[in-house]
Amino acid sequence: MRVLLFAMMLLPTCCLAETLTIESIFSGGSLDGPVPRELGISPDGQRVTFLRPKTDDQNRLDLWEYNIKDKATRLLVDADTLDSGNELSDAEKARRERARMGSLSGIVSYSWSPNGQALLFPLGGKLYLYSLNAPIAEAARELPTGGDFVDPKVSPKGGYVSFVREQNLWVIDLASNDLRQLTEDGEATVHNGEAEFVAQEEMGRGDGYWWAPDDSMIAFERYDESGVDIVKRTEVYADRTETIEQRYPATGTPNVAVKLGLVAATGGETRWLDLGLDPDIYLVRVNWLPDGKKLSFQVQSRNQKRLELHIVDAQTLEQENILSETSETWINLNDSLRFLGDGKRFIWASERTGYQHLYLYGISGNLINAISAGEWNIDEVLGVDETLGRVYVESNRNFIPDTQIYALELDGSQADEPRRISKRNGTHKAKFSIDADFYLDTFSDPKTPPRVSVRKPDGEFIAWIEQNPLDADHPYAAYAGSLIEPEFGTLTADDGQILHYRLFKPAGFDPNRRYPVLNYFYGGPGVQKVTRAWPDQTTHYLQSMAQRGYVVFTLDNRGTARRGRAFSDVIHLQLGNAEVLDQLVGIHWLKQQPWVDGDRIGTFGWSYGGYMTTMLLAKASSDIAAGVAVAPVTDWTLYDTHYTERYLSTPQDNAAGYIRSAPFAWLDGLSAPLLLIHGMADDNVLFSNSTQLMSELQKRGVQFDLMTYPGGKHGLSSNAMKQHVFNLITNWLDQQLDPEKIVASSALPAARN
C-alpha cells in the first residue's frame, strides 16, 4: 500500500487531473470564472460598473460596481428584486439575437447618466433609472414608457430619457416625468429612430438616433422598407411549423430607403438632411461634434467602394463633404472617428496605404499629418488624451495572434514606432476613461482566464476589478492539470503571404506515433481564430479533442481579419478559392509531419466554416478523410446585400463569381464522408441552404450523414442542443478517424499529398 501511495504521489499533475467533457463545457456554467461583462466607467471616473452572472445561473445577470476610491466591489442591482417576469417584445428579442445575447436575461445592458449619479437599464419589459445617491429602497425609479420599447438612452445633459416605441421616437422629461412622442409616422414599413436590419447585422451600427451634446435636439434615422422584397421562410419546431414573412434585402435586391432628420427634444417639425442625389446608399455612421452646433454623417455607396464624411450645420442645414475614401474592392467601416475638443481637428482611420492607420485632419478636411504608419494594422481607437496630445490604440503589431495596447503621438512623431503599454503577451481588451487618465484592462492568454485590472495610461497597475485566479475554487480548476498549451507557427500561401496557425498536440504526445487530425476553421472575412487568448467554448471543445487523442489544427487563411488589405482582398469577386488553397497548405504541411497520419485528417466548421467544409470536400476530397459542416452557406444569393455584395458584388454584375463561390459548381468532386448539421429555425443562414445541398447530393447519388434541430437557431444556443451536437460531432469523427488507433510512424508509408 505504501509503495502504491508513493507511486501515485510521483504521478504528474496531468495524470491526476480531469479531462474536459462536452457536458462540462456546455452545461450552462462558465469555465471562465467570475469574469465581468459590459464594463463601464462613470463619467466622473469614480466607479467601474459591470454585469456579473448569478452563481446558480450563468445566463442571468446583475449590475455591480467597483468603487475606485474605496477599492470595494458591491452589488448594485439584483435583477430578481425588480424583474416582473414579463415576456420580452418581439423587437427586443430580435435585437438581442442580432447582438448575440439572445440567451441572456436579467440586466443585459445599461448606460450612465452624464453626471455619473444614475444608471439607466431595461429589465423585465420595464425601464429603470437607478440613483446612486438615493436610499436603496428608493433608488430604482420606474419610468413611464407606455408600452414595449427598445434602445433607451439618457440624454447628454441628463434632462431626458429617450427610447423607440411602436416604431417612433419618444422622450421622457425627467424633471416633470412627462412622456412625449417626437415622430408620428412610424407604422407598417416606416421606422423612426431604429437601425435597419443590415445596419445592425453587417455595419456594426445598432443605433438609430443620436442626442445633441446640449440636449437640444436628436438626429434620427427614418427608414422605409416598403421597397424591400418579402421573403418567406419556414421555421420547423418540435410541435409546429411556422411560415415567417420578412422583408429581407437579399443580395442584388432593393434595400430600405433611408432619411436622416433632426427634431427638437421638446417636439415639433422634423428637418431633413440632404443625403445626396443617389437614394441607393448606406447611412453608416452619425456623430455630433463636441459643441453640438454641427453634426457629421458618413454615407457609403451601394457597391461599398466609396465612403464620404459630411459635416452639417444643425441650424442652417448647410453641409459640406469634407472627406472621401475610395477603394477598388471595398471599404471596411470603423468606429475610430474622433472630433477633438478644440473644434478644429479630428482623427480619421483609413486603409488607403493597405493597412488601417490614423490621420489627423483639420475640420475643413485638410490633412495635417499621419498619426501612424507602416506595415501593421490598427484595430481601433481606445482613447484620446488631448492635453498630452496622445492617442491609445489596439493592434497586433508585434505578434499577429495577440491584441496589445499602444500609445501614439497626435503629431505623428511616433507614427511607425508606437509605444506598447500593455505588459504581458496575449490578449488585452481595453476600455479607457473619458479623459484617458486610466483604463480597464481585460487580459487573458491560453493558460490565464480573463482578469480585469485598473491601470494608468502607461500600463502601470492600480487595482484589480477581478483577478480571477486559477486556484482550487475556480470552475476550471479540475481540468487545469490536463490543459494543453497551444503552439503557434506560420506557413506561406501560394502568393508568398504569411499564414498563422495554432496547434494542439494530443495529451501524452508521442513523436513516434501518427495521430489523426481535426482541422477546425472559420475562414471568413472579419474574423480571426488563431489568437493567443483564453479559450472560448468552441476552443474548450478543441482542447477536449486534443485530450482525446487528436492533433487539433487551426489556420487563418487569406481573407480573415487584422492582416491588411493585400491579405483580405484576394477573396474579392470569388469566395471559397484562396481560402481553400490556404487550408490545403495547412493540410499538406500536416501530412509532412512524422506524427500525423495523413489518411486521418478531418475538418469541422460552423457558418462560414461550414461553407468552407463543403468547399474543401468538393474541391479536395482526396486530401480529407471526413468533414463536418454546421449551418453552412451554400447559396450566396440567399444572403443579405451589405455582407455579400461587399465581397461578390451583385448577382447581376458577377453571375460567374456567385456560381464559382458556391459548392454546387464543384460538387461532383465530393466523395469524402460528410456530416451536415443545421438548425431548422435558423434565421441567419437559412435552413434552405442545407436543403439545397441535400438535394444536389441526392441527385448525384452521394451518401451523407444529416442531423437537424427542430427550433434550432444559427448557434444552436440551448444547452441541450449544444451538448447533443458536440457529442454527435465527436462520435462521428471518432468513427471516421479512430483516435484510439495506435499507428507507429515506421508502420506507415509516406503520407499522400
TIGU-296844 format. One record per residue: x, y, z of N, C-alpha, C in turn. Coordinates in steps of 0.2 Angstrom, whole numbers, plus 5000, padded with zeros to 4 digits. Layout:
BEGIN
XYZXYZXYZ
...
This chain:
BEGIN
500449945000500050005000500450065000
501050065004501450125004501750144998
501950084994502350094988501850124983
501150094983500650124978500550194980
500450214986500350284988500950334985
501550304986502150344984502150354977
501950294973501950304966501450354964
500850354967500350404965500650474966
500950484971501250554973501750574967
502050524964502550544959502250554952
501650534952501250554945501250624944
501350644937501250714936500550734937
500550804937499850834939499350814933
499550814927499150804921498750734922
499150684925498850614926498350614931
498350664936497850664941497250704939
497350754935496850804933496250774929
495750804929495150784925495250814918
494950774913494950804906494350834905
494350884900493750914898493250864895
492550874897492050844894491550894890
491150864886490650914882490150934887
490050894892489550914897489850974902
490450964903490751024907490851084904
490951084897490951144893490351174892
489751134890489151164888488551154893
488751144899488151134904487851194906
488051254904487751314905488151354910
488551324914489051354918489651384914
490051424917490651454913491251424916
491751404912492351384914492851444914
492651504913493051564913493151594920
492651574925492751614931492251674931
492351714937491851774938492151834933
492051824927492351874923491751934922
491951994923491452044922491252054915
490652074914490452094907490152164906
490152194900489952254899490252304904
490952314904491252354908491152424906
490952474911490852544910491252584916
491352644914491752694918491252754919
491152774925490652834926491052894923
490652944921490853004918491353034923
491253034929491753064934492353024936
492352964933492952924934493052894941
492452894945492552864951492252794952
491952774947491652704948491752664941
491852594942491852554937491252504938
490852504933490252464933490252404928
489952354930489952294926489352244927
489252194923488752144924489052084926
488752044931489051984933488551934933
488651874931488151824931488051794938
487451774940487251744946487651674947
487751654953488151594954487751534952
487151534952486751474950486451484943
486551534940486351544933486851594929
487251564925487751604921487451644916
486851634914486551674909486051734912
486051734918485651794922486051844925
486051904923486551954925486252004930
486752024935486552084939487052134938
486952194941487352254940487752264946
488452274945488952284950489352344949
489652364955490152424954490752404958
491352434955491952444959492052514960
492152534967492252604968493052614968
493252664964493952674963494252704970
493952744973494252774979494252724985
493652684986493652644992493952574990
494052564984494352494981493952434984
493252454983492752404986492252384980
492052324980491652294975490952284978
490452304975489752284978489252274973
488752244975488152234971487752294971
487552324965487152374964486452354963
486252314959485552294957485552224956
485152194960484952124959484352114955
484452084949483952084944483352054947
483352004951482751974954482352014958
482652074961482252114965481752164961
481852164955481452214951481152184945
481352124943481152094937480452064938
479952084934479252064934479152004930
479651984926479551914923479151924916
479051994914478652004908479051974902
478651954897478951924891479251984887
479851974884480152024880479752034874
479752104871479452114865479752074859
479452064853479752034848480352074845
480252144845480852184843481452184847
481352174854481852174859482252104858
481852054857482051984856482551984849
482252014844482652014838483352054839
483252114842483852154844484352114848
484152074853484652034857484951984853
484551954848484851894844485351924839
485251984836485752014832486352034836
486252044842486852064846487152004850
486951944848487251884850487151874858
486651904860486451894868485751864869
485551824864484851804865484751764871
485251724873485151684879485151714886
485351774886485451814892484851844895
484751844902484151884905484451924911
483951954914484152004919484352064916
484852094919485152164916485652144911
485452154905485952144899486252204896
486052264898486352324896486152384900
486552434900486452494905486852544902
486752604904487152664902487152714908
487652754908487752804914487452874912
487152904917486952974916487553014915
487553074912488153114911488453134917
488053144923488353174929488653114933
488553054931488853004935488452984941
487853004942487552994948486952944947
486852924941486252874940486452824934
486052774934486152724928485452704925
485452694919484852684915484852604913
484352564914484352504912483652474911
483552434906482952394905482952334908
482352314911482352244915481652224915
481452164912480852134913480252174909
480452204904480052244900479852314903
480252334908480152404911480852434910
480852504911481452544911481552584918
482152574920482352604927482852654926
482852704930483352754932483552744939
484252714940484452694946484852754949
484652784955485052844958485552814963
486152834962486652814967486652844973
486352904974486352944980485652934984
485252894981484552884985484652824989
484252824995484252764999484052704994
484352644996484252584992483552564990
483152574995482452554994482052604989
482352664988482052714983482552724977
483052694976483552704971483252694964
482852644963482652624957482052654955
482052704950481452734948481152714941
480552684942480252654935480052714931
480252714925480052774920479452754916
479052804914478352794911478452784903
478552724901478752714894478052704890
477552684893476852674890476852614885
477352564885477252504881477952484880
477952434875478652404874479052454870
479752444872480252494870480852464868
481352494864481952474863482452534863
483052524864483652574864483552634868
483452624875483452684879484052714880
484052784881484652824882484552874887
485052894891485052964894485353014890
485053074890485253124886485953154889
486353184885487053204887487053254893
486553294894486553344900486053314905
485753254904485453224909484653244910
484453284905483753314906483253264904
483453214899482853174896483153094896
482653054896482752984894482352974887
482652944882482352934876482352854874
481952834870481852764868481452764861
481352704858480952694852480352654855
479752674853479152634854478752634848
478452574846478052574841478252604835
478952604834479252624828479352704827
479252734833479352804834479752824840
480052884839480452904844480152944850
480252934856479952964862480452984867
480253034871480753064876480353064883
480653064888480353074895480753134898
480353184899480653244903480753224910
481353214913481553184919481253234925
481253294923481053344928480353344930
479953334924479153334925478853264925
479253214922479053144921478553144915
478553194911478153194905478353154900
477953114896478153074891477953104884
478453114879478253154873478453114867
478053114862478153074856478453124851
479053114848479353154844479253144836
479053084834478953064827478253034827
477953044822477253024821477052964816
477452964811477352914805477552844805
477852824811478152764812477652704812
477552674807477052614807477152574801
476952514801476952474795477752464793
477852494787478552484784479052544786
478752594790479152654791479352654799
480052664800480352654806480752724808
480652744814480952804816481452794822
482052814822482452804827482752734828
482652694823482952624823483452614817
483952574819484452554813484152494810
484152494803483852444799484252374800
484052324797484252254798485052254796
485252274790485952264788486352314792
486152374795486552414799486752374805
486252344808486352304814486752244813
486652204808486952144807487652144803
487752194799488352194795488752264796
488452314798488852384798489052404804
488952364810489152374816488852444819
488252454817487852514819487152484822
487152494829486552474832486052534834
486352594833485952654835485552674829
484952704831484552734825484452814827
484752834833484652904834485252934839
485352994839485953024842485753094845
485853094851485753164855486253214854
486053274853486553334853486853344860
487453364860487853364867487453414871
487053464869486753504873486053494875
485853434873485153414874484553444870
484853484865484353524862483953484857
484253444853483953404848484153334847
483853294843484053224842484153224834
484653194832484753164825484453094825
484053084820483753014820483752984812
483752924812483652884805482952874805
482652884799482052854797482152814791
481852754791481952704785481252674784
481152674777480552644774480752574770
480452524773480652454770480152434765
479752474762479152454758479452434751
480052454749480352434743480752364744
480852344750481252284751480752224750
481052174746480652114745480452074751
479852044751479652004756479851934755
480251904759480551834759480151794764
479951734761479551684766480151634768
480151624774480551564776480151524781
480351454782479951414786480351394792
480151404798480451384804480051324807
480451264807480151204810480351194817
479851184821479951174828479651104830
479751084836479651014838478851004837
478451054839477751044839477351084834
477751124829477351164825477851184819
477551214814477951244808477651314807
478151354807477951424806478251454799
477751494796478051524790478151594791
478751624791478851694793478951734786
478551784786478651834781479051894783
479651904780480151954782480351994776
480352064777480652104772481452094773
481752064768482452044769482752064762
483352104763483652134757484252084755
484052034751484451984748484952024743
485551994742486052024738485752034731
485852094728485552114722484852144722
484552144728483852174728483852234732
483252274732483252334735483352334742
483752394745483752404752483252454754
483252464761482752514763482952584761
482452624761482552694759482652734765
483252774766483452804772483452874772
483252904777483252984778483652994785
483853054786484153074792483853144794
483553144800483153204802483453234808
483253294810483353324816482753354819
482653334825482053354829482153384836
481853434838481953464844481753414850
482153414856481953374861481253394864
481053454863480353474865479853464860
480053434854479553414849479553474844
479053454839479053504833479153474826
479253514821479353484815480053454814
480153404810480753374808481053404802
481653424803482053454797482553394794
482453384788482853334784483453354781
483953314782484653324779484653304772
485153334768485253304761485753254761
485553194760486053134759486353124752
486153174748486453164741485953144736
486153144729485653134724485453054723
485953014725485852944724485552914731
484852894730484552864736484752794738
485152764733485352694735486052694738
486052714745486652724748486552694755
487052684759487052664766487252724771
486852734775487052784781487352744786
488052754787488452704791488652734798
488752794798488952824805488652894805
488452914812488252984813488553004820
488853064820489253094826489153164826
488953184832488953254834489653284835
489753344833490453374835490353404842
490853414846490853424853490453484855
490353534851490053594853489253594852
489053534848488353524847488053574842
488453614839488253654833488253624826
488653574826488753534820488653464821
488453424815488353354815488753324809
489053264810489353234805488953174803
488953154797488753084795489153054789
489252994789489552954784489052914780
489152924773488752884768489252844764
489052784763489352734759488952714753
489352714747488952694741488752624741
488252604737487952544737488452484735
488952504731489452454729490052454734
490052494740490452504745491152514743
491252554738491952574735492052644737
491552684740491652754741491352764748
491652804752491452824759491552904759
491052934761491053014762490953034769
491253084771491153114778490853184776
490253194779489953264778489853294785
489953364785489853404791489253454790
488753454794488153494793488053544799
487953604797487753654802487053634805
486953624811486253604814485753654813
485953714813485453764812485253784805
485753794801485553814794485453754789
485753694791485753634787486253634781
486653694781487153694776487653644778
487953604772488353554774488953554768
489453514770490053504766490353434766
490453404760490853344760491553354761
491853344767492453364768493053314767
492753244766493253194765492953134762
493353104757493053044754493652994753
493452934754493852874753493652834748
494052804744493852764738494352694738
494052644736494352584735494152544729
494652504726494552464720494152404722
494152384729493752324731493152344735
493352354742492852384746493152424752
492752464755492952504761492652464767
493152454772492952424778492752484783
492152474786491952534791492352524798
492352584801492652584808492352634812
492552634819492252674824492752724827
493252734823493852774825493852854824
493352874821493252944821493152984827
493653034829493653074835493653144833
493153184835493253254834493553284841
494053324840494453344846494053404849
494153414855493853474859493953544857
494553554853494653624851494153644845
493753594842493353604837493653614830
494353604830494753624824495053564820
495053504824495353444821494953384823
495153334819494853264820495253214818
495153154821495553094819495153044815
495453024810495152984804495552924803
495252864802495552804801495452784794
495952764790495952744783496452684782
496252644777496652594774496952604768
497052674766497252694760497952664758
498452654763499052634762499152554762
498552524763498552444763498452424770
498552464775498452454782498052504785
497652484790497252544794497752584798
497752644797498152694801497752754802
497952794806497652854809497952914806
497452964804497753034801497353084805
497753144806497453204809497253254804
496653274804496353324799496153384802
496153434798495853504800495153494799
494653534802493953524802493653534795
494053574791493853584784494053524779
494353474782494553414778495253414775
495653464778496353464776496853424780
497253374777497653334781498253374784
498253364791498853394795499453344795
499353284797499853234797499653164798
500053114796499853044798500053034805
499653004809499752984816500152924817
499952874812500352814812500452794805
500952744804501152724798501552664798
501652624792502052564792501652504790
501952444790501652384788501352344794
500852384797500552354803499852384804
499452354807498752374807498452394814
498052454814497752474820497052444820
496852414825496152384826495652444827
495752484832495352534834495652584839
495352644839495552704844495252684850
495652684856495352674863495252734867
495652784866495552844870496052894867
495852964869496253014867496453064873
497053074874497253124879497453194875
496953244875497153304871497653344874
497653344881498153384884498853364883
498953294883499653274881499753264874
499253264870499253254863499453184861
499053144864499153064863498553034862
498652974858498052934856498252864858
497752824861497952754863497552704858
497852654855497552614850497652544852
497252494849497352424849497652404843
498052354843498452324837498752264839
498952224834499352164834500052174831
500252234832500952254828501452204829
501552184836502152144837502052064836
501452044836501351974835500551964833
500451934827499851934824499251904829
499451854832498851824836498751864843
499151914844499051954851498552014849
498352044855498052104855498352144860
498652204858499052244863498852314863
499052354868498852424868499452464867
499352514863499952554861499752634861
500252674862500152744863500552774857
500252824854500452864848500452944849
500852974847500853054847500353084842
499953124843499553154838499953194833
500553214834500853254829501253204824
501153144825501453094821502253074822
502453104827503253094829503353024830
502852974832503052904833502652864828
502552884822502052854818502152784817
502852764816502952694815503352664821
503352694826503652674832503152684838
502552654838502152664844502452634850
502252664856502452634862501952584865
502152524866501752474869501652484876
501052484879500952504886500752444889
500452394886500152334889500752284890
500752254896501452224898501552154896
501052104896501052034895500852014888
501251964885501051944879500351904880
499951914875499251884875498751934872
498151934875497651974873497452024878
497452084876497252144881496652174877
496052184881495552224878495452274883
495452344881495552394885494952444884
494752474890494252524890494452584894
494552644890494852704893494352744896
494552784901494052834904494052894899
493552934900493352994895493953034894
494353054899494953094898495653054897
495552984897496152944895496652944901
496352954907496852964913496952894916
496552844915496652774917496252734912
496352664912495952614908495852554912
495352514909495252444912495552404907
495952354909496252304905496052234906
495652204902495452134902496052094898
496352054902496952014899496851944900
497051904895497051834895497551804891
497751744892498151704887497951634888
498251584884497951514884497951484891
498351514895498451474902498151524907
497951584906497651634911496951654909
496451634913495751654912495751734912
495251764909495251834909495251864916
495651924917495751954923495652034921
495352064926495252144924495552184929
495952234927496352274931496252344929
496352394934496352464933497052484932
497252524927497952544925498052614923
498552644925498752704922498852704915
498852764912498952764904499652734902
500152734906500752704904500752624906
500152594908500152524909500252504916
500452554921500652534927499952514931
500052464935499452434939499252474944
498552484945498252524950497852474955
497452434952497052394956496652334952
496452284956496052234952495352244953
495052234947494252234947494052164948
494452114945494352044946494952004944
495351984949495951944947495851874945
495351844946495151784943495651734943
495951714949496551664949496351594948
496751564944496551494943496751444949
496451454954496551424960496051364961
496051334967495651274968494951294968
494751354969494051374969493751394962
494251394957494051414950493651354946
493151374942492751324939493251274934
493751304932494251264928494751224932
494751234938495251204942495351134941
494851094941494851024940495251004933
495251044928495451024922496151064920
496351104925496951144924497551094922
497651044926498251004925498250964919
497650964915497650924909497650974903
497751044904497751094899498351084895
498251084888498751084883498851154880
499451174881499651244879499751234871
499451284867499451284860500151304858
500351284852500951304849500751354843
501151404842500951454836501551444831
501351454825501851454819501551484813
501951484808501751514802501951474796
501551474790501651444784501651494779
501751484772501751534767501251514762
500751564760500251554755500651554748
500251534743500551524736500751594733
500451654736500751714734501251744738
501551704743502051724747501851754754
501251764755500951794761501051744767
501151774773501251734779500551714782
500451644783499851624786500051594793
499651614798499751594805499251544807
499551494811499151434813499251424821
498851394824498851364831498751294831
499151264835499151184835499151164842
498651114844498651074850498951004848
499450984852499650914851499250874856
499150814855498750774859499050764866
498650744871498850734878499350674877
499950674881500450624881500750614875
500850664871501150664864501750624864
501750574859502250534857502550544850
503150574849503350594842503450534838
503450474841503450414837502850384834
502250414836501650394834501350444828
500850414825500550454820499850464822
499550524823498950544825498450564820
497850564821497350594817497350664819
497050704814497050774814496250804814
496150854818495550884817495750954815
495550974809495651044807495051084807
495051134812494551174813494651244811
494151274807494251344804493551384804
493651444803493051484801493251514794
493751544793494051564787493751624783
493151654786492851704783493151774785
492951824781493151894782492951924789
493351964792493152004798493251964804
493551904804493651854810494351834810
494651824816495251794817495151734822
495351674821495351624826495951604829
496551624826497151604829497351664833
497151654840497351704844497651674851
498051714854498451694860497951724866
497451684867496951714872496651644876
496351664881495951614885495451584880
495351514880494851484876494151504877
493751514871493051524871492751454871
492151444871491851374872492051334866
492051354860492251314855493051284856
493451334858494151314859494251264865
493751274870493751224875493651154872
493151154867493051094864493651064860
493951104857494551084853495051064858
495151094864495651064869495450994871
494750984872494550914874494650864868
494650884862494850844857495550824857
495950874858496750854859496850814865
496450824870496550774876496250704874
495850704869495550634867496050604862
496550634860497050604856497150624849
496850684847496850714841497450774841
497750784835498150844834497550894831
497550954835497050994833497351064830
497151074824497551124820497051184817
497251244818496851304815497251344812
497051364806497451414802497051474799
497251534800496851584797497151604790
496651584786496851594778496751664776
497051674770496951744767496151764767
496051824768495351844769495151864776
495451834781495251844788495551914790
495451924796495451994799496152014801
496352074802496852104806497552094802
497552094795498152074792498252124786
497852174785497952224780497652204773
497552244768497152234763497452184758
498152184757498352134752498152064754
498052054761497951984764497151974763
496752024764496052024764495752024757
496052064752495752074746495752014741
496151964742496151914737495551874736
495051884741494351854740493951894736
494051954734493651994730493351964724
492751954723492351934717492351854717
492651824721492651744722492851724729
492351694732492451664739492551594738
492951564743493051494743493651474738
494051514736494551494732495251504736
495451564737496051574741496051544748
495451544751495351514757495451444757
495251404752495351334751496051324750
496351354745497051344744497451354750
497351404754497751414761497651354766
497051334766496851274771497251214768
497251204762497651154759498451154760
498651214760499351224763499451204769
498951214774499051184781498951114781
498551084777498451014777499050974774
499351004769499950974766500550974770
500551034774501051034779501050984785
500350974787500250924792500450854790
500350844783500450774781501250764781
501650814780502350804780502650794787
502250804793502450794799502450724801
503050694804503050624806502550604811
502250644815501750624820501050634818
500950644811500250644808500150594804
499550564804499350514800498950544794
499250554788498950594783498350564780
498150504782497550474779496950484784
497150524790496550534795496550604797
496450644792496350724793495650734792
495250764797494550784796494550864797
493950884795493850964795493150974799
493151034802492551054805492451124805
491951154803491751224803491051234804
490951304806490251324808490051384804
489551394801489351454797489851464791
490251514791490751524785491151464786
491351434792491751374792491351314789
490751314790490351254787490351264780
490351324777490351334770491051314768
491551324772492251304770492351224770
492051194774492051124774491751094767
491151124765490851094759491351114753
491651174753492051184748492751144748
492951134753493551094754493451014752
492850994754492750924752492550924744
492250974742492050974735492650984730
493151014733493751034729494350984730
494350954736494950914738494850854743
494350814741494150764745494750714745
495150714741495750664741496250684747
496150744749496650764755496250754761
495650744762495250744768494850684769
494950654775494650594777493850604778
493650664781492950674783492850744785
492250774784492150844786491450854789
491450904794490850924797490650994795
490051004793489851064791489251084795
489251134799488651154803488451224800
487851224799487451294796487851324791
488051284785488451314780488051364775
488351414773488151454767488251414761
487751394757487951364751487751404745
487251454746487051494740487051564742
487551604740487651664742487051714740
486651694735486151734733485551744738
485651694743485151704749485351744754
485951774754486251814760486151884758
486251934763486052004763486452044759
486252104757486552144752487252174755
487252194761487952234763488452184764
488352124767488952074768489152044761
488652024757488851984751489052024746
488752084745488952124739489652164740
489852164747490552194749491052144745
490952084745491452034743491352014736
490752004734490551974727490252024722
490052084724489652124720488952094720
488552114715487852094715487852034710
487351984710487251934706487251954698
486952014698486852044691487552064688
487952084692488652104689489152054690
489052004693489551954694489251884695
488851864690488551804690489051744690
489551744687490051694687490351684693
490551744697490851744703490351704709
489751714708489251684713489251604711
489251594705489251514703489951484706
490451514705491151484707491151484715
490851534718490851544725490451494729
490051454726489551404729489851334728
489651294733489951224732489651184726
489051204724488751164719489151154712
489551204711489951204705490451154705
490651134711491251084712490951024715
490351014716490050954720490250884717
490350884711490550814708491150784711
491550834714492150804717492150784724
491550794727491450774734491350704735
491850674738491750594739491950574746
492250624750492450604757491750614761
491750574767491150574771490950644774
490350664774490150724776489550724781
489650754787489150764792488850834791
488250844789487850904788487450914794
487450974797487050994803486751064802
486151074804485851134803485251144808
485151204811484551214815483951234810
483351204811482851214807482451274808
482651324812482351384813482951444812
483451424809483951474808483751534804
483751594807483551654803484151694801
484751664801485451694799485651664792
485851604793486051564787485451514786
484951534782484351494781484451424780
483951384783483951314783483951284775
483651334771483651314764484351304761
484851334764485551324761485751254762
485551224767485651154768485151104764
484551124763484151084759484351084752
484551144749484851144743485451094742
485851094747486451054747486250974747
485750964751485450894752485250874745
484850914742484550894735485050884730
485550924730486150914725486550854726
486650834732487050774734486650714732
485950724733485550664732485450654724
485450704720485450694713486050664710
486650674714487250644712487350574715
486850554719486950484722487450484728
487650544730488150544736487850534743
488050494746487850474753488150524758
487750544763488050594768487650584774
487950604780487550604786487250664788
486650664791486250734792486050734799
486050794802485650804809485350874808
484750874810484350934810484050944817
484051014819483751034826483151074825
482551044827481951074827481951134832
481851194829481851254833482551284834
483051254831483751274832483851334828
484151394831484351454828485151444825
485451494823486051484820486651454825
486551474831487051454836486851394839
486351364838486051304842486151324850
485951374852486151404858485951374865
485451334865485251294871485751244873
485751244880486251194882486151124880
485551104879485451034877485651024870
485551074865485751074858486451074858
486851114862487551114862487851054863
487651024869487850954871487750904866
487150904863486950854858487450864852
487450924849487850924843488550914844
488850934849489550924850489750844852
489250814855489350744856489250704849
488850734845488750704839489350714835
489650774834490250784830490850744833
490850734839491450694842491350624840
490750594841490650524840490750514832
490550554828490550544821491350544819
491650594822492350604820492750544822
492550514828492950454831492850394826
492250394824492050334819492450344813
492550404810492850414804493650414805
493950444810494650454811494950404816
494550374821494850324826495450354829
495350394834495950424838496250374842
495950314844496250264848496650214844
496650224838497050184834497750204834
498250154837498950174838499350154832
499650204828500050184822500750214824
501250174823501950194824502150234817
502550284818502750314812503150264807
503450224809503850174805503350124801
502750124804502250074801501950104795
501950164794501650204789502050214783
501750214777502150234771502150314771
502550344767502550414767501750444765
501550494769500950524768500850544761
500250534759500050564752499950634752
500050674747500050744746499450764741
